[in-house]
Amino acid sequence: MQKNKPVIIALIYSILFSASVCFVFYGDHIKYLTHVYLIGLLCMLPFLYYAVLLQKKNVYKGDMSGRIAGREGLRFVVAATFFLILFQVVFFETSFKAYKINYMQTVGPQILKDQITAGKLKLAETEIPKMIATDVEGVTLFKEITSVVFKTVFYGAFCSFIVAFLLKRKAYE
């Protein structure tokens, strides 16, 4: 049971992250969704630190090298990534895909017209429906999952390195 603590803490982190995303999305605070994703990702560090610290105290009895601490941190990251992928699949298929497509079709044309007017985009206004249709076709579950995996794994690996550096045993002990 002690060896599974990082997985349990990753599950708790994932549930809290998922709950905050659902609260913002379904609570009509959609404009803060990117903020919640960023803050949720940043909140991974304390959970990761706690998971590795528990492993250091309970499993390794305070004697943990940097390599082992990094490995324990990566176990947490892999578990959290798995749980977040499961959430993203359900969330995307039930609500987010329809919202994203609707947003592209209703708000997208005006955004493109504003960019054309400002000179930021070289495109004829007659090509806007074609561009919107191309963007709508690009809304796929694969892209959403890939986004979750890259963000979580890269940030988590960086955090694992930091935590391993902080929690490794001292060389002079």
C-alpha positions as CSV (number, residue, x, y, z in Angstrom):
1,M,0.0,0.0,0.0
2,Q,2.9,2.4,0.8
3,K,4.3,2.1,-2.8
4,N,0.9,3.2,-4.2
5,K,0.8,6.5,-2.4
6,P,1.9,8.5,-5.4
7,V,-0.9,7.0,-7.5
8,I,-3.5,7.8,-4.8
9,I,-2.2,11.4,-4.5
10,A,-2.2,11.7,-8.3
11,L,-5.9,10.6,-8.3
12,I,-6.7,13.2,-5.7
13,Y,-4.9,15.9,-7.7
14,S,-6.7,14.8,-10.9
15,I,-10.1,14.9,-9.2
16,L,-9.5,18.4,-7.9
17,F,-8.2,19.5,-11.2
18,S,-11.2,18.0,-13.1
19,A,-13.6,19.4,-10.5
20,S,-12.2,22.9,-11.0
21,V,-12.5,22.7,-14.8
22,C,-16.1,21.5,-14.6
23,F,-17.0,24.2,-12.1
24,V,-15.6,26.9,-14.4
25,F,-17.1,25.4,-17.6
26,Y,-20.6,24.5,-16.3
27,G,-20.8,27.4,-13.9
28,D,-20.8,29.9,-16.8
29,H,-17.3,31.2,-16.1
30,I,-15.9,29.9,-19.4
31,K,-13.7,32.9,-19.9
32,Y,-11.5,31.7,-17.0
33,L,-11.0,28.2,-18.4
34,T,-7.5,28.8,-19.6
35,H,-6.6,30.3,-16.3
36,V,-7.9,27.2,-14.5
37,Y,-5.9,24.9,-16.7
38,L,-2.7,26.9,-16.0
39,I,-3.3,27.2,-12.3
40,G,-4.2,23.5,-12.1
41,L,-1.0,22.6,-13.9
42,L,1.0,24.8,-11.5
43,C,-0.6,23.2,-8.5
44,M,0.9,19.9,-9.6
45,L,4.2,20.8,-7.8
46,P,2.9,20.7,-4.2
47,F,1.1,17.4,-4.8
48,L,4.2,15.9,-6.5
49,Y,6.4,17.1,-3.6
50,Y,4.1,15.6,-1.1
51,A,3.9,12.3,-2.9
52,V,7.7,12.0,-3.2
53,L,8.1,13.1,0.4
54,L,5.8,10.4,1.6
55,Q,7.7,7.8,-0.3
56,K,11.0,9.1,1.1
57,K,9.7,8.8,4.7
58,N,7.6,5.6,4.5
59,V,9.2,3.4,1.9
60,Y,12.8,4.5,1.8
61,K,13.1,5.5,5.5
62,G,14.6,8.9,4.7
63,D,17.4,7.5,2.5
64,M,16.5,8.4,-1.1
65,S,18.8,9.3,-3.9
66,G,18.0,11.9,-6.5
67,R,17.4,9.2,-9.1
68,I,14.9,7.3,-7.0
69,A,13.2,10.6,-6.1
70,G,12.9,11.4,-9.8
71,R,11.5,8.0,-10.5
72,E,8.9,8.3,-7.8
73,G,8.0,11.8,-9.1
74,L,7.6,10.4,-12.6
75,R,5.3,7.7,-11.3
76,F,3.1,10.4,-10.0
77,V,3.2,12.3,-13.3
78,V,2.3,9.2,-15.3
79,A,-0.6,8.4,-13.0
80,A,-1.9,12.0,-13.1
81,T,-1.5,12.1,-16.9
82,F,-3.6,8.9,-17.2
83,F,-6.3,10.2,-14.9
84,L,-6.4,13.6,-16.7
85,I,-6.6,11.8,-20.1
86,L,-9.7,9.9,-18.8
87,F,-11.3,13.1,-17.7
88,Q,-10.5,14.9,-21.0
89,V,-12.0,12.1,-23.0
90,V,-15.3,12.3,-21.1
91,F,-15.3,16.1,-20.9
92,F,-14.5,16.5,-24.6
93,E,-17.1,14.0,-25.9
94,T,-19.9,15.2,-23.6
95,S,-19.6,19.0,-23.7
96,F,-16.4,20.6,-24.9
97,K,-16.4,19.5,-28.5
98,A,-19.8,21.0,-29.1
99,Y,-18.9,24.2,-27.3
100,K,-15.6,24.6,-29.3
101,I,-17.3,24.0,-32.6
102,N,-20.1,26.4,-31.8
103,Y,-17.6,29.0,-30.7
104,M,-15.7,28.7,-33.9
105,Q,-18.8,29.0,-36.0
106,T,-20.3,31.9,-34.2
107,V,-17.4,34.0,-32.9
108,G,-14.7,32.9,-35.4
109,P,-15.9,34.8,-38.4
110,Q,-16.0,38.1,-36.6
111,I,-12.5,37.5,-35.1
112,L,-11.2,36.8,-38.6
113,K,-12.8,39.9,-40.1
114,D,-11.3,42.0,-37.3
115,Q,-7.8,40.5,-38.1
116,I,-8.3,41.2,-41.8
117,T,-9.3,44.8,-41.1
118,A,-6.3,45.3,-38.8
119,G,-4.0,43.9,-41.5
120,K,-2.8,41.0,-39.3
121,L,-4.3,38.4,-41.7
122,K,-4.0,38.3,-45.5
123,L,-7.2,36.6,-46.5
124,A,-10.2,37.5,-48.6
125,E,-13.5,37.7,-46.7
126,T,-15.0,35.1,-49.1
127,E,-12.5,32.6,-47.8
128,I,-13.6,32.9,-44.2
129,P,-16.3,30.1,-44.3
130,K,-13.7,27.8,-45.8
131,M,-11.2,28.6,-43.1
132,I,-13.8,28.1,-40.4
133,A,-14.8,24.7,-41.9
134,T,-11.2,23.7,-41.9
135,D,-10.8,24.7,-38.2
136,V,-14.0,22.8,-37.3
137,E,-12.7,19.7,-38.9
138,G,-9.5,20.0,-36.8
139,V,-11.4,19.7,-33.5
140,T,-10.6,16.1,-32.6
141,L,-10.2,14.1,-29.5
142,F,-6.6,13.2,-30.5
143,K,-5.6,16.9,-30.4
144,E,-7.1,17.3,-27.0
145,I,-5.4,14.3,-25.6
146,T,-2.1,15.2,-27.1
147,S,-2.4,18.6,-25.5
148,V,-3.0,17.1,-22.1
149,V,-0.2,14.7,-22.4
150,F,2.4,17.2,-23.5
151,K,1.5,19.8,-20.9
152,T,1.3,17.3,-18.1
153,V,4.3,15.3,-19.0
154,F,6.7,18.1,-19.7
155,Y,5.7,20.2,-16.7
156,G,5.6,17.1,-14.5
157,A,9.1,16.0,-15.6
158,F,10.4,19.5,-14.8
159,C,8.7,19.4,-11.4
160,S,10.1,15.8,-10.8
161,F,13.6,17.1,-11.4
162,I,13.1,20.0,-9.0
163,V,11.6,17.7,-6.3
164,A,14.3,15.1,-6.8
165,F,16.9,17.8,-6.3
166,L,15.2,19.1,-3.1
167,L,14.5,15.7,-1.5
168,K,17.6,13.7,-2.3
169,R,19.7,12.7,0.7
170,K,22.7,14.9,1.5
171,A,26.0,13.6,0.2
172,Y,27.8,14.2,3.5
173,E,25.3,12.2,5.6
